[in-house]
Amino acid sequence: MNSDTCNYLDGNAAAGELSRIFTMDVTAAEGCCAQCGTIKRFAEAHLYMQCPGFVARCPACQHVLLRLVNVGQQVFLDVRGLTYLRLNTA
Ligand SMILES: [Zn+2]
C-alpha cells in the first residue's frame, strides 16, 4: 500500500461543514464531474481534509469537484469542478 491510497475520507465526512451553508443534505446529492462526466453521489467523492476546510475529488479521475475553505468568519466555496449538483427536494 502506498501513502496515497488512504489519505482521504468519503464525501459523508463533509456533511457537517456543508450543513453550515446548505439546508439540504448535499452528501446525498448527485453530482457530475466537469472533467470526466462521471455522475455519482457526493458521498462517494474522495475527501481530503488536510487544510482549513476540505477538497472533494472525483472518485473516477481525481479532478477537484468542490473546495471549501474557512477563513475567519467567512467560507469560500468553489464548485466549478462540478457541471451540476442535483438535489432531491422530496
Ligand atoms: Zn471525474
PDB file of the backbone (N, CA, C, O) and the ligand in Angstrom, with CONECT records:
HET     ZN  A 101       1
ATOM      1  N   MET A   1       0.840  -1.186   0.000  1.00  0.00           N
ATOM      2  CA  MET A   1       0.000   0.000   0.000  1.00  0.00           C
ATOM      3  C   MET A   1       0.879   1.242   0.000  1.00  0.00           C
ATOM      4  O   MET A   1       1.804   1.348   0.805  1.00  0.00           O
ATOM      5  N   ASN A   2       0.597   2.176  -0.893  1.00  0.00           N
ATOM      6  CA  ASN A   2       1.369   3.412  -0.857  1.00  0.00           C
ATOM      7  C   ASN A   2       0.626   4.462  -0.048  1.00  0.00           C
ATOM      8  O   ASN A   2      -0.527   4.258   0.334  1.00  0.00           O
ATOM      9  N   SER A   3       1.289   5.589   0.213  1.00  0.00           N
ATOM     10  CA  SER A   3       0.717   6.595   1.108  1.00  0.00           C
ATOM     11  C   SER A   3      -0.452   7.347   0.478  1.00  0.00           C
ATOM     12  O   SER A   3      -1.171   8.051   1.186  1.00  0.00           O
ATOM     13  N   ASP A   4      -0.664   7.216  -0.845  1.00  0.00           N
ATOM     14  CA  ASP A   4      -1.746   7.948  -1.497  1.00  0.00           C
ATOM     15  C   ASP A   4      -3.089   7.233  -1.395  1.00  0.00           C
ATOM     16  O   ASP A   4      -4.122   7.834  -1.688  1.00  0.00           O
ATOM     17  N   THR A   5      -3.101   5.980  -0.990  1.00  0.00           N
ATOM     18  CA  THR A   5      -4.338   5.214  -1.051  1.00  0.00           C
ATOM     19  C   THR A   5      -5.279   5.463   0.109  1.00  0.00           C
ATOM     20  O   THR A   5      -6.478   5.227  -0.034  1.00  0.00           O
ATOM     21  N   CYS A   6      -4.796   5.926   1.249  1.00  0.00           N
ATOM     22  CA  CYS A   6      -5.660   6.036   2.424  1.00  0.00           C
ATOM     23  C   CYS A   6      -5.651   7.423   3.050  1.00  0.00           C
ATOM     24  O   CYS A   6      -5.931   7.552   4.242  1.00  0.00           O
ATOM     25  N   ASN A   7      -5.341   8.453   2.294  1.00  0.00           N
ATOM     26  CA  ASN A   7      -5.280   9.771   2.903  1.00  0.00           C
ATOM     27  C   ASN A   7      -6.534  10.592   2.649  1.00  0.00           C
ATOM     28  O   ASN A   7      -6.514  11.817   2.766  1.00  0.00           O
ATOM     29  N   TYR A   8      -7.638   9.908   2.298  1.00  0.00           N
ATOM     30  CA  TYR A   8      -8.889  10.637   2.103  1.00  0.00           C
ATOM     31  C   TYR A   8     -10.030   9.894   2.799  1.00  0.00           C
ATOM     32  O   TYR A   8      -9.933   8.707   3.111  1.00  0.00           O
ATOM     33  N   LEU A   9     -11.118  10.643   3.029  1.00  0.00           N
ATOM     34  CA  LEU A   9     -12.342  10.076   3.572  1.00  0.00           C
ATOM     35  C   LEU A   9     -13.380  10.090   2.461  1.00  0.00           C
ATOM     36  O   LEU A   9     -13.130  10.647   1.392  1.00  0.00           O
ATOM     37  N   ASP A  10     -14.548   9.484   2.697  1.00  0.00           N
ATOM     38  CA  ASP A  10     -15.592   9.621   1.679  1.00  0.00           C
ATOM     39  C   ASP A  10     -16.354  10.921   1.907  1.00  0.00           C
ATOM     40  O   ASP A  10     -16.211  11.561   2.948  1.00  0.00           O
ATOM     41  N   GLY A  11     -17.154  11.298   0.938  1.00  0.00           N
ATOM     42  CA  GLY A  11     -17.845  12.583   0.953  1.00  0.00           C
ATOM     43  C   GLY A  11     -18.760  12.797   2.145  1.00  0.00           C
ATOM     44  O   GLY A  11     -19.112  13.936   2.453  1.00  0.00           O
ATOM     45  N   ASN A  12     -19.149  11.733   2.817  1.00  0.00           N
ATOM     46  CA  ASN A  12     -20.007  11.880   4.000  1.00  0.00           C
ATOM     47  C   ASN A  12     -19.328  12.714   5.080  1.00  0.00           C
ATOM     48  O   ASN A  12     -20.005  13.344   5.893  1.00  0.00           O
ATOM     49  N   ALA A  13     -18.003  12.723   5.096  1.00  0.00           N
ATOM     50  CA  ALA A  13     -17.269  13.485   6.107  1.00  0.00           C
ATOM     51  C   ALA A  13     -17.463  14.989   5.939  1.00  0.00           C
ATOM     52  O   ALA A  13     -17.134  15.754   6.846  1.00  0.00           O
ATOM     53  N   ALA A  14     -17.991  15.427   4.796  1.00  0.00           N
ATOM     54  CA  ALA A  14     -18.236  16.852   4.545  1.00  0.00           C
ATOM     55  C   ALA A  14     -19.593  17.303   5.052  1.00  0.00           C
ATOM     56  O   ALA A  14     -19.900  18.494   5.002  1.00  0.00           O
ATOM     57  N   ALA A  15     -20.407  16.389   5.535  1.00  0.00           N
ATOM     58  CA  ALA A  15     -21.790  16.712   5.912  1.00  0.00           C
ATOM     59  C   ALA A  15     -21.876  17.858   6.915  1.00  0.00           C
ATOM     60  O   ALA A  15     -22.713  18.746   6.756  1.00  0.00           O
ATOM     61  N   GLY A  16     -21.042  17.859   7.929  1.00  0.00           N
ATOM     62  CA  GLY A  16     -21.095  18.906   8.948  1.00  0.00           C
ATOM     63  C   GLY A  16     -20.783  20.282   8.386  1.00  0.00           C
ATOM     64  O   GLY A  16     -21.526  21.235   8.618  1.00  0.00           O
ATOM     65  N   GLU A  17     -19.693  20.386   7.652  1.00  0.00           N
ATOM     66  CA  GLU A  17     -19.304  21.682   7.081  1.00  0.00           C
ATOM     67  C   GLU A  17     -20.353  22.178   6.085  1.00  0.00           C
ATOM     68  O   GLU A  17     -20.709  23.357   6.087  1.00  0.00           O
ATOM     69  N   LEU A  18     -20.849  21.270   5.232  1.00  0.00           N
ATOM     70  CA  LEU A  18     -21.815  21.691   4.212  1.00  0.00           C
ATOM     71  C   LEU A  18     -23.160  22.064   4.825  1.00  0.00           C
ATOM     72  O   LEU A  18     -23.888  22.886   4.266  1.00  0.00           O
ATOM     73  N   SER A  19     -23.497  21.469   5.967  1.00  0.00           N
ATOM     74  CA  SER A  19     -24.781  21.802   6.609  1.00  0.00           C
ATOM     75  C   SER A  19     -24.764  23.213   7.188  1.00  0.00           C
ATOM     76  O   SER A  19     -25.819  23.760   7.507  1.00  0.00           O
ATOM     77  N   ARG A  20     -23.575  23.809   7.329  1.00  0.00           N
ATOM     78  CA  ARG A  20     -23.485  25.207   7.770  1.00  0.00           C
ATOM     79  C   ARG A  20     -23.932  26.149   6.657  1.00  0.00           C
ATOM     80  O   ARG A  20     -24.312  27.288   6.927  1.00  0.00           O
ATOM     81  N   ILE A  21     -23.891  25.688   5.413  1.00  0.00           N
ATOM     82  CA  ILE A  21     -24.202  26.521   4.252  1.00  0.00           C
ATOM     83  C   ILE A  21     -25.548  26.144   3.622  1.00  0.00           C
ATOM     84  O   ILE A  21     -26.364  27.012   3.314  1.00  0.00           O
ATOM     85  N   PHE A  22     -25.766  24.838   3.434  1.00  0.00           N
ATOM     86  CA  PHE A  22     -26.963  24.355   2.743  1.00  0.00           C
ATOM     87  C   PHE A  22     -27.942  23.757   3.749  1.00  0.00           C
ATOM     88  O   PHE A  22     -27.539  23.095   4.706  1.00  0.00           O
ATOM     89  N   THR A  23     -29.228  23.997   3.522  1.00  0.00           N
ATOM     90  CA  THR A  23     -30.242  23.392   4.391  1.00  0.00           C
ATOM     91  C   THR A  23     -30.520  21.954   3.970  1.00  0.00           C
ATOM     92  O   THR A  23     -31.030  21.162   4.763  1.00  0.00           O
ATOM     93  N   MET A  24     -30.187  21.611   2.723  1.00  0.00           N
ATOM     94  CA  MET A  24     -30.407  20.248   2.229  1.00  0.00           C
ATOM     95  C   MET A  24     -29.127  19.432   2.400  1.00  0.00           C
ATOM     96  O   MET A  24     -28.034  19.989   2.491  1.00  0.00           O
ATOM     97  N   ASP A  25     -29.275  18.105   2.442  1.00  0.00           N
ATOM     98  CA  ASP A  25     -28.132  17.213   2.594  1.00  0.00           C
ATOM     99  C   ASP A  25     -27.402  17.067   1.256  1.00  0.00           C
ATOM    100  O   ASP A  25     -27.829  16.311   0.384  1.00  0.00           O
ATOM    101  N   VAL A  26     -26.312  17.790   1.111  1.00  0.00           N
ATOM    102  CA  VAL A  26     -25.566  17.772  -0.151  1.00  0.00           C
ATOM    103  C   VAL A  26     -24.875  16.430  -0.366  1.00  0.00           C
ATOM    104  O   VAL A  26     -24.635  16.049  -1.512  1.00  0.00           O
ATOM    105  N   THR A  27     -24.551  15.708   0.691  1.00  0.00           N
ATOM    106  CA  THR A  27     -23.852  14.430   0.513  1.00  0.00           C
ATOM    107  C   THR A  27     -24.733  13.411  -0.217  1.00  0.00           C
ATOM    108  O   THR A  27     -24.220  12.475  -0.830  1.00  0.00           O
ATOM    109  N   ALA A  28     -26.047  13.591  -0.153  1.00  0.00           N
ATOM    110  CA  ALA A  28     -26.968  12.691  -0.853  1.00  0.00           C
ATOM    111  C   ALA A  28     -27.209  13.141  -2.289  1.00  0.00           C
ATOM    112  O   ALA A  28     -27.808  12.407  -3.075  1.00  0.00           O
ATOM    113  N   ALA A  29     -26.748  14.340  -2.639  1.00  0.00           N
ATOM    114  CA  ALA A  29     -26.968  14.874  -3.987  1.00  0.00           C
ATOM    115  C   ALA A  29     -26.098  14.142  -4.993  1.00  0.00           C
ATOM    116  O   ALA A  29     -25.038  13.614  -4.658  1.00  0.00           O
ATOM    117  N   GLU A  30     -26.568  14.122  -6.236  1.00  0.00           N
ATOM    118  CA  GLU A  30     -25.830  13.507  -7.326  1.00  0.00           C
ATOM    119  C   GLU A  30     -25.121  14.621  -8.092  1.00  0.00           C
ATOM    120  O   GLU A  30     -25.743  15.601  -8.503  1.00  0.00           O
ATOM    121  N   GLY A  31     -23.798  14.454  -8.280  1.00  0.00           N
ATOM    122  CA  GLY A  31     -23.038  15.477  -8.977  1.00  0.00           C
ATOM    123  C   GLY A  31     -22.358  14.918 -10.206  1.00  0.00           C
ATOM    124  O   GLY A  31     -22.068  13.724 -10.282  1.00  0.00           O
ATOM    125  N   CYS A  32     -22.103  15.800 -11.180  1.00  0.00           N
ATOM    126  CA  CYS A  32     -21.439  15.417 -12.426  1.00  0.00           C
ATOM    127  C   CYS A  32     -20.072  16.086 -12.469  1.00  0.00           C
ATOM    128  O   CYS A  32     -19.966  17.308 -12.371  1.00  0.00           O
ATOM    129  N   CYS A  33     -19.040  15.288 -12.615  1.00  0.00           N
ATOM    130  CA  CYS A  33     -17.667  15.801 -12.704  1.00  0.00           C
ATOM    131  C   CYS A  33     -17.490  16.593 -13.999  1.00  0.00           C
ATOM    132  O   CYS A  33     -17.803  16.100 -15.082  1.00  0.00           O
ATOM    133  N   ALA A  34     -16.991  17.812 -13.881  1.00  0.00           N
ATOM    134  CA  ALA A  34     -16.786  18.665 -15.054  1.00  0.00           C
ATOM    135  C   ALA A  34     -15.631  18.172 -15.927  1.00  0.00           C
ATOM    136  O   ALA A  34     -15.520  18.575 -17.085  1.00  0.00           O
ATOM    137  N   GLN A  35     -14.781  17.315 -15.392  1.00  0.00           N
ATOM    138  CA  GLN A  35     -13.621  16.820 -16.152  1.00  0.00           C
ATOM    139  C   GLN A  35     -13.952  15.567 -16.959  1.00  0.00           C
ATOM    140  O   GLN A  35     -13.680  15.508 -18.158  1.00  0.00           O
ATOM    141  N   CYS A  36     -14.550  14.550 -16.290  1.00  0.00           N
ATOM    142  CA  CYS A  36     -14.743  13.249 -16.958  1.00  0.00           C
ATOM    143  C   CYS A  36     -16.207  12.874 -17.169  1.00  0.00           C
ATOM    144  O   CYS A  36     -16.499  11.899 -17.861  1.00  0.00           O
ATOM    145  N   GLY A  37     -17.128  13.636 -16.583  1.00  0.00           N
ATOM    146  CA  GLY A  37     -18.553  13.365 -16.789  1.00  0.00           C
ATOM    147  C   GLY A  37     -19.137  12.293 -15.888  1.00  0.00           C
ATOM    148  O   GLY A  37     -20.322  11.975 -15.994  1.00  0.00           O
ATOM    149  N   THR A  38     -18.321  11.728 -14.999  1.00  0.00           N
ATOM    150  CA  THR A  38     -18.839  10.725 -14.067  1.00  0.00           C
ATOM    151  C   THR A  38     -19.921  11.340 -13.186  1.00  0.00           C
ATOM    152  O   THR A  38     -19.760  12.447 -12.672  1.00  0.00           O
ATOM    153  N   ILE A  39     -21.010  10.622 -13.020  1.00  0.00           N
ATOM    154  CA  ILE A  39     -22.117  11.076 -12.179  1.00  0.00           C
ATOM    155  C   ILE A  39     -22.210  10.133 -10.986  1.00  0.00           C
ATOM    156  O   ILE A  39     -22.454   8.935 -11.137  1.00  0.00           O
ATOM    157  N   LYS A  40     -22.011  10.697  -9.795  1.00  0.00           N
ATOM    158  CA  LYS A  40     -22.081   9.903  -8.561  1.00  0.00           C
ATOM    159  C   LYS A  40     -22.627  10.768  -7.443  1.00  0.00           C
ATOM    160  O   LYS A  40     -22.655  11.995  -7.540  1.00  0.00           O
ATOM    161  N   ARG A  41     -23.066  10.100  -6.370  1.00  0.00           N
ATOM    162  CA  ARG A  41     -23.490  10.843  -5.189  1.00  0.00           C
ATOM    163  C   ARG A  41     -22.259  11.535  -4.588  1.00  0.00           C
ATOM    164  O   ARG A  41     -21.147  11.010  -4.647  1.00  0.00           O
ATOM    165  N   PHE A  42     -22.479  12.717  -4.013  1.00  0.00           N
ATOM    166  CA  PHE A  42     -21.359  13.453  -3.432  1.00  0.00           C
ATOM    167  C   PHE A  42     -20.694  12.627  -2.331  1.00  0.00           C
ATOM    168  O   PHE A  42     -19.489  12.746  -2.109  1.00  0.00           O
ATOM    169  N   ALA A  43     -21.459  11.807  -1.654  1.00  0.00           N
ATOM    170  CA  ALA A  43     -20.912  10.955  -0.592  1.00  0.00           C
ATOM    171  C   ALA A  43     -19.814  10.028  -1.088  1.00  0.00           C
ATOM    172  O   ALA A  43     -19.006   9.551  -0.290  1.00  0.00           O
ATOM    173  N   GLU A  44     -19.768   9.760  -2.401  1.00  0.00           N
ATOM    174  CA  GLU A  44     -18.762   8.871  -2.968  1.00  0.00           C
ATOM    175  C   GLU A  44     -17.482   9.614  -3.373  1.00  0.00           C
ATOM    176  O   GLU A  44     -16.507   8.990  -3.793  1.00  0.00           O
ATOM    177  N   ALA A  45     -17.487  10.938  -3.245  1.00  0.00           N
ATOM    178  CA  ALA A  45     -16.289  11.719  -3.564  1.00  0.00           C
ATOM    179  C   ALA A  45     -15.167  11.371  -2.587  1.00  0.00           C
ATOM    180  O   ALA A  45     -15.422  10.900  -1.479  1.00  0.00           O
ATOM    181  N   HIS A  46     -13.937  11.604  -3.004  1.00  0.00           N
ATOM    182  CA  HIS A  46     -12.784  11.423  -2.116  1.00  0.00           C
ATOM    183  C   HIS A  46     -12.516  12.763  -1.446  1.00  0.00           C
ATOM    184  O   HIS A  46     -12.276  13.773  -2.107  1.00  0.00           O
ATOM    185  N   LEU A  47     -12.562  12.748  -0.134  1.00  0.00           N
ATOM    186  CA  LEU A  47     -12.484  13.990   0.623  1.00  0.00           C
ATOM    187  C   LEU A  47     -11.136  14.114   1.320  1.00  0.00           C
ATOM    188  O   LEU A  47     -10.736  13.244   2.094  1.00  0.00           O
ATOM    189  N   TYR A  48     -10.450  15.203   1.034  1.00  0.00           N
ATOM    190  CA  TYR A  48      -9.146  15.478   1.642  1.00  0.00           C
ATOM    191  C   TYR A  48      -9.325  16.626   2.618  1.00  0.00           C
ATOM    192  O   TYR A  48      -9.750  17.716   2.237  1.00  0.00           O
ATOM    193  N   MET A  49      -8.998  16.379   3.878  1.00  0.00           N
ATOM    194  CA  MET A  49      -9.290  17.354   4.931  1.00  0.00           C
ATOM    195  C   MET A  49      -8.044  17.903   5.588  1.00  0.00           C
ATOM    196  O   MET A  49      -8.117  18.415   6.705  1.00  0.00           O
ATOM    197  N   GLN A  50      -6.886  17.811   4.918  1.00  0.00           N
ATOM    198  CA  GLN A  50      -5.639  18.317   5.477  1.00  0.00           C
ATOM    199  C   GLN A  50      -5.474  19.789   5.127  1.00  0.00           C
ATOM    200  O   GLN A  50      -4.437  20.185   4.595  1.00  0.00           O
ATOM    201  N   CYS A  51      -6.490  20.611   5.420  1.00  0.00           N
ATOM    202  CA  CYS A  51      -6.470  22.036   5.116  1.00  0.00           C
ATOM    203  C   CYS A  51      -7.542  22.707   5.984  1.00  0.00           C
ATOM    204  O   CYS A  51      -8.298  22.014   6.665  1.00  0.00           O
ATOM    205  N   PRO A  52      -7.621  24.043   5.970  1.00  0.00           N
ATOM    206  CA  PRO A  52      -8.663  24.717   6.768  1.00  0.00           C
ATOM    207  C   PRO A  52     -10.022  24.607   6.081  1.00  0.00           C
ATOM    208  O   PRO A  52     -10.643  25.621   5.763  1.00  0.00           O
ATOM    209  N   GLY A  53     -10.470  23.411   5.860  1.00  0.00           N
ATOM    210  CA  GLY A  53     -11.703  23.124   5.131  1.00  0.00           C
ATOM    211  C   GLY A  53     -11.539  21.747   4.521  1.00  0.00           C
ATOM    212  O   GLY A  53     -11.084  20.820   5.191  1.00  0.00           O
ATOM    213  N   PHE A  54     -11.906  21.603   3.252  1.00  0.00           N
ATOM    214  CA  PHE A  54     -11.679  20.318   2.586  1.00  0.00           C
ATOM    215  C   PHE A  54     -11.671  20.485   1.084  1.00  0.00           C
ATOM    216  O   PHE A  54     -12.126  21.494   0.546  1.00  0.00           O
ATOM    217  N   VAL A  55     -11.136  19.461   0.411  1.00  0.00           N
ATOM    218  CA  VAL A  55     -11.158  19.354  -1.042  1.00  0.00           C
ATOM    219  C   VAL A  55     -11.818  18.033  -1.373  1.00  0.00           C
ATOM    220  O   VAL A  55     -11.402  16.987  -0.875  1.00  0.00           O
ATOM    221  N   ALA A  56     -12.857  18.070  -2.220  1.00  0.00           N
ATOM    222  CA  ALA A  56     -13.532  16.844  -2.668  1.00  0.00           C
ATOM    223  C   ALA A  56     -13.100  16.561  -4.098  1.00  0.00           C
ATOM    224  O   ALA A  56     -13.189  17.425  -4.969  1.00  0.00           O
ATOM    225  N   ARG A  57     -12.628  15.332  -4.329  1.00  0.00           N
ATOM    226  CA  ARG A  57     -12.157  14.944  -5.666  1.00  0.00           C
ATOM    227  C   ARG A  57     -13.024  13.841  -6.245  1.00  0.00           C
ATOM    228  O   ARG A  57     -13.596  13.033  -5.514  1.00  0.00           O
ATOM    229  N   CYS A  58     -13.112  13.818  -7.565  1.00  0.00           N
ATOM    230  CA  CYS A  58     -13.865  12.799  -8.296  1.00  0.00           C
ATOM    231  C   CYS A  58     -13.255  11.418  -8.015  1.00  0.00           C
ATOM    232  O   CYS A  58     -12.039  11.256  -8.117  1.00  0.00           O
ATOM    233  N   PRO A  59     -14.079  10.423  -7.663  1.00  0.00           N
ATOM    234  CA  PRO A  59     -13.524   9.093  -7.403  1.00  0.00           C
ATOM    235  C   PRO A  59     -13.047   8.401  -8.674  1.00  0.00           C
ATOM    236  O   PRO A  59     -12.319   7.411  -8.593  1.00  0.00           O
ATOM    237  N   ALA A  60     -13.437   8.896  -9.842  1.00  0.00           N
ATOM    238  CA  ALA A  60     -13.026   8.270 -11.102  1.00  0.00           C
ATOM    239  C   ALA A  60     -11.736   8.866 -11.659  1.00  0.00           C
ATOM    240  O   ALA A  60     -10.855   8.122 -12.092  1.00  0.00           O
ATOM    241  N   CYS A  61     -11.608  10.203 -11.655  1.00  0.00           N
ATOM    242  CA  CYS A  61     -10.451  10.826 -12.306  1.00  0.00           C
ATOM    243  C   CYS A  61      -9.629  11.735 -11.381  1.00  0.00           C
ATOM    244  O   CYS A  61      -8.605  12.275 -11.799  1.00  0.00           O
ATOM    245  N   GLN A  62     -10.070  11.905 -10.130  1.00  0.00           N
ATOM    246  CA  GLN A  62      -9.379  12.718  -9.123  1.00  0.00           C
ATOM    247  C   GLN A  62      -9.422  14.221  -9.397  1.00  0.00           C
ATOM    248  O   GLN A  62      -8.725  14.985  -8.729  1.00  0.00           O
ATOM    249  N   HIS A  63     -10.224  14.654 -10.360  1.00  0.00           N
ATOM    250  CA  HIS A  63     -10.413  16.094 -10.607  1.00  0.00           C
ATOM    251  C   HIS A  63     -11.048  16.733  -9.366  1.00  0.00           C
ATOM    252  O   HIS A  63     -11.872  16.106  -8.699  1.00  0.00           O
ATOM    253  N   VAL A  64     -10.671  17.970  -9.058  1.00  0.00           N
ATOM    254  CA  VAL A  64     -11.261  18.668  -7.909  1.00  0.00           C
ATOM    255  C   VAL A  64     -12.712  19.027  -8.239  1.00  0.00           C
ATOM    256  O   VAL A  64     -12.976  19.750  -9.199  1.00  0.00           O
ATOM    257  N   LEU A  65     -13.648  18.514  -7.434  1.00  0.00           N
ATOM    258  CA  LEU A  65     -15.072  18.790  -7.620  1.00  0.00           C
ATOM    259  C   LEU A  65     -15.503  20.024  -6.844  1.00  0.00           C
ATOM    260  O   LEU A  65     -16.227  20.877  -7.357  1.00  0.00           O
ATOM    261  N   LEU A  66     -15.052  20.105  -5.612  1.00  0.00           N
ATOM    262  CA  LEU A  66     -15.523  21.159  -4.709  1.00  0.00           C
ATOM    263  C   LEU A  66     -14.437  21.451  -3.691  1.00  0.00           C
ATOM    264  O   LEU A  66     -13.774  20.546  -3.185  1.00  0.00           O
ATOM    265  N   ARG A  67     -14.271  22.730  -3.401  1.00  0.00           N
ATOM    266  CA  ARG A  67     -13.348  23.144  -2.350  1.00  0.00           C
ATOM    267  C   ARG A  67     -14.095  24.040  -1.378  1.00  0.00           C
ATOM    268  O   ARG A  67     -14.854  24.917  -1.791  1.00  0.00           O
ATOM    269  N   LEU A  68     -13.883  23.825  -0.109  1.00  0.00           N
ATOM    270  CA  LEU A  68     -14.458  24.665   0.930  1.00  0.00           C
ATOM    271  C   LEU A  68     -13.325  25.077   1.850  1.00  0.00           C
ATOM    272  O   LEU A  68     -12.600  24.230   2.374  1.00  0.00           O
ATOM    273  N   VAL A  69     -13.174  26.386   2.047  1.00  0.00           N
ATOM    274  CA  VAL A  69     -12.106  26.908   2.898  1.00  0.00           C
ATOM    275  C   VAL A  69     -12.707  27.862   3.915  1.00  0.00           C
ATOM    276  O   VAL A  69     -13.430  28.792   3.557  1.00  0.00           O
ATOM    277  N   ASN A  70     -12.404  27.628   5.176  1.00  0.00           N
ATOM    278  CA  ASN A  70     -12.822  28.513   6.257  1.00  0.00           C
ATOM    279  C   ASN A  70     -11.730  29.543   6.494  1.00  0.00           C
ATOM    280  O   ASN A  70     -10.574  29.191   6.725  1.00  0.00           O
ATOM    281  N   VAL A  71     -12.105  30.833   6.435  1.00  0.00           N
ATOM    282  CA  VAL A  71     -11.162  31.928   6.709  1.00  0.00           C
ATOM    283  C   VAL A  71     -11.856  32.865   7.688  1.00  0.00           C
ATOM    284  O   VAL A  71     -12.690  33.682   7.297  1.00  0.00           O
ATOM    285  N   GLY A  72     -11.505  32.739   8.961  1.00  0.00           N
ATOM    286  CA  GLY A  72     -12.149  33.551   9.985  1.00  0.00           C
ATOM    287  C   GLY A  72     -13.645  33.295  10.003  1.00  0.00           C
ATOM    288  O   GLY A  72     -14.084  32.158  10.167  1.00  0.00           O
ATOM    289  N   GLN A  73     -14.426  34.354   9.833  1.00  0.00           N
ATOM    290  CA  GLN A  73     -15.888  34.238   9.850  1.00  0.00           C
ATOM    291  C   GLN A  73     -16.458  34.018   8.445  1.00  0.00           C
ATOM    292  O   GLN A  73     -17.671  34.112   8.254  1.00  0.00           O
ATOM    293  N   GLN A  74     -15.608  33.731   7.471  1.00  0.00           N
ATOM    294  CA  GLN A  74     -16.065  33.557   6.099  1.00  0.00           C
ATOM    295  C   GLN A  74     -15.768  32.155   5.591  1.00  0.00           C
ATOM    296  O   GLN A  74     -14.824  31.497   6.030  1.00  0.00           O
ATOM    297  N   VAL A  75     -16.597  31.720   4.657  1.00  0.00           N
ATOM    298  CA  VAL A  75     -16.410  30.427   3.999  1.00  0.00           C
ATOM    299  C   VAL A  75     -16.311  30.678   2.497  1.00  0.00           C
ATOM    300  O   VAL A  75     -17.182  31.317   1.907  1.00  0.00           O
ATOM    301  N   PHE A  76     -15.251  30.174   1.892  1.00  0.00           N
ATOM    302  CA  PHE A  76     -15.105  30.233   0.438  1.00  0.00           C
ATOM    303  C   PHE A  76     -15.508  28.867  -0.117  1.00  0.00           C
ATOM    304  O   PHE A  76     -15.004  27.834   0.322  1.00  0.00           O
ATOM    305  N   LEU A  77     -16.420  28.877  -1.083  1.00  0.00           N
ATOM    306  CA  LEU A  77     -16.916  27.641  -1.676  1.00  0.00           C
ATOM    307  C   LEU A  77     -16.676  27.692  -3.177  1.00  0.00           C
ATOM    308  O   LEU A  77     -17.201  28.571  -3.861  1.00  0.00           O
ATOM    309  N   ASP A  78     -15.889  26.760  -3.694  1.00  0.00           N
ATOM    310  CA  ASP A  78     -15.565  26.680  -5.125  1.00  0.00           C
ATOM    311  C   ASP A  78     -16.171  25.382  -5.658  1.00  0.00           C
ATOM    312  O   ASP A  78     -15.736  24.293  -5.284  1.00  0.00           O
ATOM    313  N   VAL A  79     -17.163  25.493  -6.522  1.00  0.00           N
ATOM    314  CA  VAL A  79     -17.844  24.311  -7.058  1.00  0.00           C
ATOM    315  C   VAL A  79     -17.671  24.185  -8.572  1.00  0.00           C
ATOM    316  O   VAL A  79     -18.427  23.470  -9.229  1.00  0.00           O
ATOM    317  N   ARG A  80     -16.673  24.881  -9.122  1.00  0.00           N
ATOM    318  CA  ARG A  80     -16.537  24.866 -10.579  1.00  0.00           C
ATOM    319  C   ARG A  80     -16.114  23.515 -11.135  1.00  0.00           C
ATOM    320  O   ARG A  80     -16.149  23.322 -12.350  1.00  0.00           O
ATOM    321  N   GLY A  81     -15.718  22.580 -10.292  1.00  0.00           N
ATOM    322  CA  GLY A  81     -15.369  21.240 -10.755  1.00  0.00           C
ATOM    323  C   GLY A  81     -16.572  20.355 -10.992  1.00  0.00           C
ATOM    324  O   GLY A  81     -16.441  19.228 -11.471  1.00  0.00           O
ATOM    325  N   LEU A  82     -17.752  20.868 -10.653  1.00  0.00           N
ATOM    326  CA  LEU A  82     -18.996  20.136 -10.878  1.00  0.00           C
ATOM    327  C   LEU A  82     -19.773  20.785 -12.018  1.00  0.00           C
ATOM    328  O   LEU A  82     -19.972  22.000 -12.027  1.00  0.00           O
ATOM    329  N   THR A  83     -20.211  19.973 -12.980  1.00  0.00           N
ATOM    330  CA  THR A  83     -21.090  20.505 -14.017  1.00  0.00           C
ATOM    331  C   THR A  83     -22.433  20.851 -13.401  1.00  0.00           C
ATOM    332  O   THR A  83     -23.020  21.891 -13.697  1.00  0.00           O
ATOM    333  N   TYR A  84     -22.909  19.963 -12.542  1.00  0.00           N
ATOM    334  CA  TYR A  84     -24.126  20.228 -11.778  1.00  0.00           C
ATOM    335  C   TYR A  84     -24.143  19.384 -10.517  1.00  0.00           C
ATOM    336  O   TYR A  84     -23.387  18.424 -10.366  1.00  0.00           O
ATOM    337  N   LEU A  85     -25.031  19.777  -9.620  1.00  0.00           N
ATOM    338  CA  LEU A  85     -25.300  19.039  -8.395  1.00  0.00           C
ATOM    339  C   LEU A  85     -26.812  18.924  -8.317  1.00  0.00           C
ATOM    340  O   LEU A  85     -27.502  19.939  -8.219  1.00  0.00           O
ATOM    341  N   ARG A  86     -27.334  17.718  -8.357  1.00  0.00           N
ATOM    342  CA  ARG A  86     -28.783  17.515  -8.362  1.00  0.00           C
ATOM    343  C   ARG A  86     -29.241  17.126  -6.962  1.00  0.00           C
ATOM    344  O   ARG A  86     -28.877  16.077  -6.431  1.00  0.00           O
ATOM    345  N   LEU A  87     -30.057  18.013  -6.382  1.00  0.00           N
ATOM    346  CA  LEU A  87     -30.539  17.819  -5.019  1.00  0.00           C
ATOM    347  C   LEU A  87     -31.981  17.341  -5.064  1.00  0.00           C
ATOM    348  O   LEU A  87     -32.790  17.859  -5.834  1.00  0.00           O
ATOM    349  N   ASN A  88     -32.295  16.368  -4.249  1.00  0.00           N
ATOM    350  CA  ASN A  88     -33.654  15.833  -4.186  1.00  0.00           C
ATOM    351  C   ASN A  88     -34.446  16.603  -3.136  1.00  0.00           C
ATOM    352  O   ASN A  88     -34.072  16.603  -1.963  1.00  0.00           O
ATOM    353  N   THR A  89     -35.521  17.251  -3.533  1.00  0.00           N
ATOM    354  CA  THR A  89     -36.310  18.066  -2.613  1.00  0.00           C
ATOM    355  C   THR A  89     -37.417  17.279  -1.939  1.00  0.00           C
ATOM    356  O   THR A  89     -38.086  17.799  -1.046  1.00  0.00           O
ATOM    357  N   ALA A  90     -37.622  16.045  -2.344  1.00  0.00           N
ATOM    358  CA  ALA A  90     -38.715  15.251  -1.756  1.00  0.00           C
ATOM    359  C   ALA A  90     -38.273  14.611  -0.458  1.00  0.00           C
ATOM    360  O   ALA A  90     -39.055  13.907   0.180  1.00  0.00           O
TER     361      ALA A  90
HETATM  362 ZN    ZN A 101     -14.026  12.888 -12.902  1.00  0.00          ZN2+
END
